[in-house]
Amino acid sequence: MSCPICRKPPQAAYRPFCSRRCADVDLARWLRADYTIPTPLTGLEDDPDLRDKDQDRD
């Protein structure tokens, strides 16, 4: 397995990354929400009744 950021061989101290820099780049991407997990749309997001119920909870 190579470093997911730059594709160099990983170093044991930073595994799976090759360096602290690549580990920090990956962390920054997570913190900026560059990585997302796609979720299927259910169609319920457009239902006005459900939107009103969600607002009542706040």
Backbone hydrogen bonds, N-H to C=O, Kabsch-Sander energy under -0.5 kcal/mol:
donor,donor_aa,acceptor,acceptor_aa,energy
3,C,8,K,-3.2
7,R,3,C,-1.7
11,Q,17,F,-2.0
14,Y,11,Q,-1.3
15,R,11,Q,-0.7
15,R,12,A,-0.6
17,F,14,Y,-2.8
23,A,19,S,-1.8
24,D,20,R,-2.6
25,V,21,R,-2.4
26,D,22,C,-2.1
27,L,23,A,-2.2
28,A,24,D,-2.6
29,R,25,V,-1.9
30,W,26,D,-1.9
31,L,27,L,-2.6
32,R,28,A,-2.0
33,A,30,W,-1.2
34,D,29,R,-2.8
35,Y,29,R,-0.7
46,D,43,G,-0.8
47,D,44,L,-1.3
51,R,47,D,-1.9
52,D,48,P,-2.2
53,K,49,D,-1.7
54,D,50,L,-2.2
55,Q,51,R,-1.8
56,D,52,D,-1.6
57,R,53,K,-1.0
58,D,54,D,-0.6
58,D,55,Q,-0.6
